[in-house]
């Protein structure tokens, strides 16, 4: 089964289950005059609508690349996630507006054993549905499904709260419907904002996952010709389409043919293991001036703000040493770099130095 087929199948299951829950909860909410249960039914209806949008997004995102969109349509899935978040946000705001007056003017509710059993069953169903949808979403890297699964688990907790409020109302004759409705609304609003933030981060370009970055670099460094992998940069064109670039440090004695063979092997290896298209750049490695390189590394180690130094190379004819440095975003970057430059110059004044400012984008 393809990724798209799994998204469609999972979403259809979600639609059917949520529509059944909508019918039962709406009936119970109206019969018992419970705003909390009625709002819970409305929330299930928005869940069904979200699943429909997830299906449409998956279908459109699966379109083949064309002349106007050579990287394909994968990012459409992110737009569908934004729409889902907006729908959930609207549902939360509506619920808040309906519930707030009920705190001061509560309705009289009349629960029956059947209505309580229906709510209890809904809690169990929502837990099972949420776990199922979330697991499938993680397996196929579908942000929309993960969000839907998380939302279903939220619904289960909220339904459980409704059940508790009903029991309190029966035994203690205290109405918590308005307060519970406000709590439900606030939780829905927060969940929608979290969904929106996560999706917008993916669309804008968030930091590469550190675990993924580490695994890619480790995989590259398994090549015996590679001394290190640096400057990994990945660009997301959809949940299943990631491209990027990396620099590898290799001996400066390798020929152009050797380098071409090596970079092709690295690209093929990374695509096979991670389904990522990677362009490979080169840093030359030479041990002639390893003493200066070691001194530079020792100086940098005194500054915890320095995350990495790489691409060290000496150009003898130009009497020049260049290297890349990565300093933490939160540090006084210019001050730290200036101190390191002054120290290495004092140890080896016979050379000029060119420090290239690099950025921590993947670790």
C-alpha positions in Angstrom: 0.0 0.0 0.0 1.4 3.4 -1.0 1.8 6.3 1.4 -1.2 8.1 -0.2 -3.3 5.0 0.1 -2.5 4.7 3.8 -3.4 8.3 4.4 -6.7 7.9 2.6 -7.6 4.6 4.4 -6.7 6.0 7.8 -8.7 9.2 7.1 -11.7 7.3 5.9 -11.7 5.3 9.1 -11.5 8.5 11.1 -14.4 10.0 9.2 -16.7 7.1 9.7 -15.9 6.8 13.5 -16.2 10.5 14.1 -19.6 10.7 12.2 -20.9 7.9 14.3 -19.8 9.7 17.5 -21.3 12.9 16.2 -24.7 11.3 16.0 -24.6 9.6 19.4 -23.2 12.7 21.2 -25.5 15.1 19.6 -28.5 12.9 20.6 -27.2 12.7 24.2 -26.4 16.4 24.4 -29.8 17.5 23.2 -31.7 14.9 25.2 -29.9 15.8 28.4 -29.6 19.5 27.7 -25.8 19.2 28.1 -23.8 21.9 26.4 -20.5 20.1 27.1 -21.6 16.9 25.3 -23.1 18.9 22.4 -19.8 20.8 22.0 -18.0 17.5 22.1 -20.2 16.4 19.2 -19.3 19.5 17.3 -15.7 18.9 17.9 -16.1 15.4 16.5 -17.7 16.9 13.4 -14.7 19.1 12.8 -12.5 16.0 13.2 -14.4 14.4 10.3 -14.0 17.5 8.2 -10.3 17.5 9.0 -10.0 14.0 7.7 -11.7 15.0 4.5 -9.2 17.8 4.0 -6.3 15.4 4.8 -7.5 13.1 2.0 -7.7 16.0 -0.5 -4.3 17.3 0.5 -2.7 13.9 0.1 -4.3 13.5 -3.4 -3.1 17.0 -4.6 0.4 16.6 -3.0 0.9 13.3 -5.0 0.7 15.1 -8.3 3.8 14.6 -10.5 6.3 17.4 -10.9 5.8 19.6 -14.0 7.5 22.5 -15.7 6.1 25.1 -13.4 6.7 23.0 -10.2 9.8 20.9 -10.8 10.0 20.0 -7.1 6.5 18.6 -7.2 3.4 19.4 -5.0 4.4 17.8 -1.7 4.1 21.0 0.3 0.4 21.1 -0.4 0.1 18.7 2.6 1.3 21.6 4.8 -1.4 23.8 3.5 -4.0 21.2 4.3 -2.6 21.0 7.8 -3.0 24.8 8.1 -6.6 24.6 7.0 -7.2 21.8 9.6 -5.7 23.9 12.3 -7.9 26.9 11.3 -11.0 24.7 11.5 -10.1 23.4 14.9 -9.3 27.0 16.1 -12.7 28.2 14.8 -14.4 25.3 16.7 -12.6 26.3 19.9 -13.5 29.9 19.7 -17.2 29.0 19.0 -17.2 26.7 21.9 -15.7 29.4 24.2 -18.4 31.9 23.1 -21.2 29.3 23.8 -19.8 28.1 27.1 -18.9 31.3 28.9 -22.5 32.5 29.6 -23.4 29.0 30.9 -21.0 29.5 33.8 -23.3 32.3 35.2 -26.6 30.9 33.9 -26.3 27.1 33.9 -28.9 24.9 32.2 -30.6 22.1 34.0 -29.3 18.8 32.8 -30.9 15.4 33.0 -28.5 12.5 32.5 -29.6 8.9 32.0 -27.7 5.6 32.4 -27.8 5.2 28.6 -26.3 8.6 28.0 -23.5 8.1 30.4 -22.7 4.7 28.8 -22.6 6.3 25.4 -20.1 8.9 26.6 -18.0 6.3 28.3 -17.9 4.2 25.1 -16.9 7.4 23.1 -13.9 7.9 25.4 -12.6 4.4 24.7 -13.3 4.7 21.0 -11.5 8.0 20.8 -8.4 6.7 22.6 -8.2 3.7 20.2 -8.8 5.9 17.2 -6.2 8.5 18.3 -3.5 5.9 19.0 -4.1 4.3 15.6 -4.1 7.5 13.5 -1.1 8.9 15.3 0.9 5.7 14.9 0.1 5.5 11.2 1.0 9.2 10.8 4.4 8.7 12.5 5.1 5.6 10.4 4.5 7.4 7.1 5.7 10.9 8.2 2.3 12.5 7.8 2.0 15.7 9.9 -1.7 15.9 9.2 -2.4 12.4 10.5 -0.2 12.9 13.6 -2.2 16.1 14.4 -5.5 14.3 13.8 -4.4 11.5 16.1 -3.3 13.9 18.8 -6.5 15.8 18.5 -8.5 12.5 19.0 -6.6 11.7 22.2 -7.4 15.3 23.4 -11.0 14.6 22.6 -10.9 11.4 24.7 -9.6 13.3 27.7 -12.3 16.0 27.2 -15.0 13.4 26.9 -13.8 11.8 30.1 -14.0 15.2 31.8 -17.6 15.5 30.5 -18.4 12.1 32.0 -16.9 13.1 35.4 -18.9 16.4 35.3 -22.1 14.4 34.7 -21.5 12.1 37.6 -20.8 15.1 39.9 -24.1 16.6 38.7 -26.0 13.5 39.4 -24.7 12.9 42.9 -23.9 16.4 44.1 -26.4 18.4 42.1 -23.7 20.9 41.0 -23.6 22.0 37.4 -20.1 22.2 35.9 -21.3 22.4 32.3 -20.3 26.0 31.7 -16.9 25.6 33.3 -16.2 22.4 31.5 -17.3 23.9 28.2 -14.8 26.7 28.7 -12.0 24.3 29.6 -12.8 22.2 26.5 -12.7 25.4 24.3 -9.4 26.5 25.7 -7.8 23.1 25.2 -9.2 23.0 21.6 -7.8 26.5 20.9 -4.4 25.6 22.3 -4.2 22.4 20.3 -5.0 24.3 17.1 -2.3 26.9 17.8 0.2 24.2 18.4 -0.8 22.5 15.2 -0.5 25.7 13.3 2.9 26.5 14.7 4.3 23.1 13.9 3.1 23.3 10.3 4.3 26.8 9.8 7.7 25.8 11.1 7.9 23.2 8.4 6.8 25.6 5.7 9.2 28.4 6.8 12.1 26.1 7.3 12.8 24.9 10.8 16.1 23.4 12.1 16.9 20.0 10.8 16.1 17.3 13.4 19.3 16.7 15.3 18.9 12.9 15.3 18.4 12.8 11.5 21.5 15.1 11.1 23.6 12.9 13.3 22.6 9.7 11.5 23.3 11.2 8.0 26.8 12.4 9.0 27.6 9.1 10.7 26.6 7.3 7.5 28.8 9.5 5.4 31.8 9.1 7.7 31.5 5.3 7.3 33.3 5.9 4.0 37.0 5.2 4.6 38.0 8.2 2.4 36.0 10.7 4.5 37.6 12.5 7.5 34.4 14.4 8.4 31.0 15.6 7.2 30.0 19.3 7.7 27.6 22.0 6.6 24.7 19.7 6.2 21.7 21.6 4.9 18.3 20.0 4.1 15.4 21.6 2.3 11.9 20.2 2.7 9.6 20.0 -0.4 7.0 17.9 1.3 7.0 15.2 4.0 8.5 12.6 1.6 10.7 14.9 -0.5 13.9 16.2 1.1 17.0 17.5 -0.7 20.1 19.2 0.5 23.9 19.5 0.5 26.9 18.6 2.6 30.7 19.1 2.6 33.0 16.2 3.2 36.7 16.4 4.1 39.0 14.2 2.0 42.7 14.0 1.2 43.9 16.7 -1.2 45.8 14.0 -3.1 42.6 12.5 -4.6 42.1 13.0 -8.4 39.0 14.6 -9.9 37.9 11.1 -11.0 38.4 9.7 -7.5 36.3 12.6 -6.1 33.5 12.1 -8.6 33.3 8.4 -7.8 33.3 9.1 -4.0 30.6 11.8 -4.2 28.4 9.6 -6.3 28.8 6.8 -3.8 27.9 9.1 -0.9 24.8 10.5 -2.7 23.6 6.9 -3.6 24.2 5.7 0.0 22.3 8.6 1.6 19.4 8.2 -0.9 19.2 4.5 -0.2 19.2 4.9 3.6 17.2 8.1 4.0 15.5 8.8 0.7 17.3 12.2 0.6 18.9 13.7 -2.5 22.2 15.1 -1.4 24.7 17.3 -3.3 28.3 16.7 -2.0 30.9 19.5 -1.8 34.6 19.0 -0.9 37.0 20.2 1.8 40.7 19.3 1.3 42.6 17.7 4.1 46.3 18.0 4.5 48.5 17.1 7.6 51.5 19.3 6.7 50.4 22.0 9.2 48.6 19.8 11.7 50.4 21.5 14.6 48.7 24.8 13.7 45.3 23.0 13.3 45.7 21.4 16.7 46.6 24.7 18.3 43.5 26.3 16.7 41.3 23.5 18.0 42.8 23.8 21.5 42.1 27.5 21.6 38.5 27.0 20.4 37.9 24.3 23.1 38.3 27.0 25.8 35.1 28.7 24.5 31.9 26.6 25.1 30.2 28.9 22.6 32.2 27.5 19.8 30.3 24.5 18.4 32.6 23.5 15.6 35.7 24.4 13.5 36.2 22.7 10.2 37.5 23.2 6.6 41.0 24.1 7.9 43.4 24.6 5.0 46.8 26.3 4.4 47.6 28.0 1.2 51.4 28.2 1.3 51.9 30.4 -1.8 49.5 33.0 -0.4 50.7 32.6 3.2 47.1 32.2 4.2 45.1 29.9 6.5 41.3 29.7 6.2 38.8 27.8 8.3 35.1 27.8 9.1 33.8 28.4 12.6 30.3 27.8 14.1 29.5 29.9 17.1 26.2 29.4 19.1 23.4 31.8 18.0 22.9 33.0 21.6 26.6 33.9 22.2 28.4 37.2 21.6 29.6 35.8 18.2 31.8 38.7 17.1 33.6 38.9 20.4 34.3 35.1 20.6 35.6 35.0 17.0 37.9 38.0 17.5 39.5 36.5 20.6 40.1 33.2 18.8 41.7 35.0 15.9 43.9 37.0 18.1 45.2 34.0 20.0 46.0 31.9 16.9 47.8 34.9 15.4 49.9 35.3 18.5 51.0 31.7 18.3 51.6 31.6 14.5 52.1 35.2 13.3 53.8 34.1 10.1 50.4 33.4 8.5 47.4 35.5 7.6 44.0 34.2 8.6 40.6 34.2 7.1 37.8 33.0 9.4 34.6 32.1 7.5 31.5 32.5 9.6 29.3 29.4 9.5 25.9 28.7 11.1 24.5 26.0 13.2 21.5 24.8 11.1 21.4 21.1 11.7 22.9 20.1 15.1 
